[in-house]
Amino acid sequence: MFGKRKAPAITSYISNPALVTIKPDWKGTPIDEDGLFMNHEHPWRLEYSKIFKYIFHRNPQKEIKKQDTWRMPVLKNDQWLTDPADKIVWLGHASFFIQLSGIRMLIDPVYGKLPVGARLSDMPVDPNKLLNIDYILVSHAHYDHCDKNSIKLLTGNNPQAQILAGLNLNKLISKWTGNKIQTAGWYQQYKLGNGPKITFLPSRHWANRSLFDVNTTLWGGFMIEKDGKCIYFSGDSASGSHFNDIGELFQNIDIALIGVGAYAPAWFMEVMHQNPYNAVKAFNATHAKTFIPFHYGTFDLSDEPFGEPEQILKKLYAEDKIENTLKILKLGEVFYFL
């Protein structure tokens, strides 16, 4: 149980038969010999020995991190809640508010503390003010993306909101709410009638709530399209060819929201998250017009200093390593579509 484990092998493919798969050559989301979801490239199993090594390892950047006084700026002016314009607002970590053509969406709502990992930044808005929400998108089951209290609060205030997630995640979320839930496999488009087109997309990651339910639910990202505007949310992801595939499949992405934090130590994190250098490569592969980074500065989840992701991104932008535009948001700052 605690030694190195054999990489999983694909034995079958699965999808939601009620939904359309938009990638013509896609067989479905791969399943391994244990009936668990797996990455379609770079197959990997969680090694329990590495978890314990990570828990007890010494951070070589400990002193640098201790002296790092950088904290995420937070803007608490919430007038954007009543502004009808198309917009994106970063609420912290992987949580976003998105409004397109009057349709209001929330991604990965986590508005309180985590079981592990101190919260470093305040919420820019009272979550009770997040009303008239049409869709709640949940990328995967990890606690920093799928929070019971936040989902219960939101669905209690927004009983009309539909939840969109990956395969099998409805079994968890339905314990918390009676709101309608749709689940999709990779490259599948949710049935939303006259609403936006939202597609669930691959990411190189994993999912669990405990050591005993690893990869029983599916993880991924989202593409959101409405009235000629296109927003890509990567979810948690390590490097992979799926970024190239997404850039080829969606050739007019306006905004790419891509994670840039929780990457140290590399021996543990590199199979699940990207450092800023690889996140830039991922953004360039999508050919999106604007890169908005996330997944840093809200929770203390890894070894790197809190301000390091922004420092690296600003350096890479100054060196013209980032194609098109880099937009670093403050929490609560509004990004308006032109």
N, C-alpha and C positions, 0 to 999 in steps of 0.2 A: 504493500500500500504506500509506503513512504519512499521508495526508490524511484529511479527513472522509469517512466512508463512508455510503452510502445505507442507510436503515433497512430491515431485512428485511421481507418480506411473507409472510403465511401462504399456502402452496400445498397443504398436506395436513395430515392429523391422524393420530396414531399412538397405540396403546395396547397393552397385553399382552392378547391375545385369551383367555388362560387365566384372567384375573381379572375380577371384577365391577367395573363403574363405578357409583358410588353417586349421582352427580349426574345426574338424568334428562335434562337438556338439554345435557349435555356431549358434544361431538363427539370429543374426544380431545386429546392434547397436540399443540400446533401445531408444524409443521415448515416451515422457510423454503425458498426457491428453491434453496439449496445443500444441502438435505437435513439441515440442522442444527436442533437444538431452539431454540426462541425463546420469549420471554415472550408471553403471550396479550394483554396490553395494554402500552403503552409499549414498542413494539418498539425494539430497540437492538442495535448491533454494537460490539464492542470496537474502539476506535480506537488503533492502535499509537502514534500521535503523542502521545496522552494518557498512555500508559504511560511513555514516555520523559520527558515533561514532569513526570510525578509523581515519577519516580526522581530527577530532578535539581532539582526545585523546592526553594525555601527555605521551611521551616515558619515562619509568622509567630508561632506560639506556642512557638517553640523554647526561649526563656529561661524561660517559665512552666513548660513541661514539664520542663526541667532542674531547676527548683527544687521540683517536685512530689514530695514525700517519701511520698505515699500509696502503700501497697502492699496487695494483697488479703490479709486475714487467712486463715490456714490452720489448720484443726483436724485433728490427726493421730490422734485417737482413732477406731479403725476397728471398734469393737464393733458398729456397725450392720450389718456384714457377716453376723453370725449372728443378728440380730434378725429375726423373721418378720413384723414389722408392715409394712403398706403405707407406702412412703416414696419420697422423691426426695432424692438427694445430688448436689450440684454438685461435679464433679471438676476444673473449670477450663475456661475459654473456652466451647466448645459441648459439652463432655463431661459427660454425666449418667449416674448409676446410678439405675434405677427398679425398684421391686419392687411388684407388684400380685398379691394372692392367691397368693403364693409364686412367681410367675413373675418372673425376673430379666432385666433388659434394660440394655443400654448404648447410649448415643447418641454418635455422632461421637468415637470414642476416639482421642485424641491425647495421649500420655503422656510424650513426650520433647521434643526441640527441633525447630524448624522450619528449613527451608533458609534462610529469611529471617525476621527478626523475633525479637528476643531474648525468652527466657522470663523472666518477672518473678516467677512464683510457683511454689512447689514443688507436687508432687502430694500430696494429702492421704492417699493410701493407696498401698502398694506394688502396682503393677499385677499382680504375680504372685499376689496374694490375691483377685483378681477371678475367682472360680470358680463353677461350676454356673450359668453364664450360658445363658439360653435363646435370646435374640435380640440381635443387634448391628445397630443401625440406623445407616446412613450416609447423610447428607442430600445430599452432593454431592462432587465429585472434588477440590476445592481442598485443598491440603496441610494447612491448619489444621483440616480436618474429616475427611479421609481419609488416614490415616497408615499406610504400609506396615509399619513395625516394630511399631506398636501392634496392628494387625490380626493380624499373624503371631504375636505373643506370645499374644494372647487366643484365637485359634483353635487354637493349639498346646495351650493349657491347657484349652480348651473345645471339643473336636472335635464335640460335639453341638449347638453353637450355630448357629442359622440366621442368615444375613445378609440384611437387607432394605434395598433401595436403589432408586434411580431407573433408568429404562430405560438399557441399554447399560453401566451401571457394572460389571456382572458381568464384562465383558471385561477390565477392569483388575484387579479384586479376585481373580478366579479365578487370576491369575498368582501370587498370594501364598498361597493356601490352597485346600484341597480341601473346605472346609465348604460346605454347601448354600447357594445364593444365590437369592433371589427378587427380581425387578425389576418395578416398576410404573410406569405413567403417572400423571398427576395425576388425583385423585379415584378411584383404584383401590384396592381392598381386597385385601390379601395373603391367600392361603389358608393358614390356620394351625390348621385343625381345631378342637379344643376350647380353643385358646389365646386370647389377647386378640384383639380386633378392631383391626387397625392399618391405617390408610389413608394413602396417600401424597398429599400436597396441594401446590398451587401455591405458589411464592414468586417474587418478582421479583428475579432474580439471573442468574447465568451459571455456567459450569463449564469447567475445563481443568486440564491438568497441565503444558502447555507452550504456546508460541505457535502450535503446529501442530495442536492438537486441540481448539480452542475450540468449546464447545457440541456436542460429539459424544456427551456423556453428559448425562443429565437431572439437574436439581437440584430441591429441594423441601423440604417439611416433613412432619411426621407427626401423626396423631391416634391416640392409644392409648386404647382403651376396654376395661374389664374389670370385671365385677360392679358396674356402676352408677357407676364412677369414670372420669373422662375427662380426659386430659392432652393438651394441644396443644403441639407443638414447632415453632416457625416456620421453623427453618433460617435461613440467611442471606436477608434480604429487604429491599428498598426498599419504600416505600409503594405501596399498590395496593388495588384493590377486592376482591382475594381475601380480605382480612381480613373484610370485610363478608359475603362469600359464605360463608366458613367459620362465622361467627357465626350465620348463618341456617340453615345445614345442620346444625350441631351446637349445639343450644340449651341444653345443660347442661354446659358446659365447667368443670371444677373448677379446673384450673391452666393458665395460658398461659405458656409459656417463650418469651420474645421477645428477640431481640438488640437491644442498645442501644449498641454500640461500633463503632469503625472507621468513623467518619462524617466525618472531616476529612482533607483539604480537600473541601468539599462539591462543587466542580466535578468531582471525580473519583469520589467515593464515593456521591453521592446516588442514583445509578441502581442501586446494589447493596446498600447498607446503610441503616439508619435511625438518625437521631440520637434522643436520648431523648424529645424532644418528639413526633416522629412515631411512635415506638414506643408511647408512651402512647395516641395516637389509634388505633393498631392494636389495642392491648389493649382499649380501650373498644369498638371495633367487634366484637370477639369475644364481649363480654358475659361473659367468664370471671369466676370468683369471686376468683381470686388471680393476681397478676402476679409472676412470678419473672424478673428480667432476667439476661441472660448476654452473652457475646461482648465482654468487656472485662476488663482487669486481669490477664490471663494472659500475653499476648504483646504486644510493641510493634509494632503493625501500621499505625499511622496517626498523624495530627498532634495529636489532642486530648490534653491531660494525662490521666494514668492515672486519677485520681480524679474527673474531671469528670462522667462518666455518672452516678455515684452522687449527686454533689452536685445535679445537675439533677433527678434523680428524686425525691430527698427534698424539694426545693423544690416541685415540682409536686404531690407528695402532701400537703404542708402547705397548699397552696393549693386543695385539693379538686379538682384537675384529673384525678385518677385515680379512676375508678369502682371501687368495691369495694376490695380489699386489695392493697397492695404489700408483698412479702416479699423483702428483699435478703438473700441467703445468703452466708455465708462459705464458702470451699472446705472441703469435708468436713463441713459442717453438715447435719444431717438435718432434712428437712421431712416431718413425719408427717401423714397424712390423718386428719382427725377422724372 
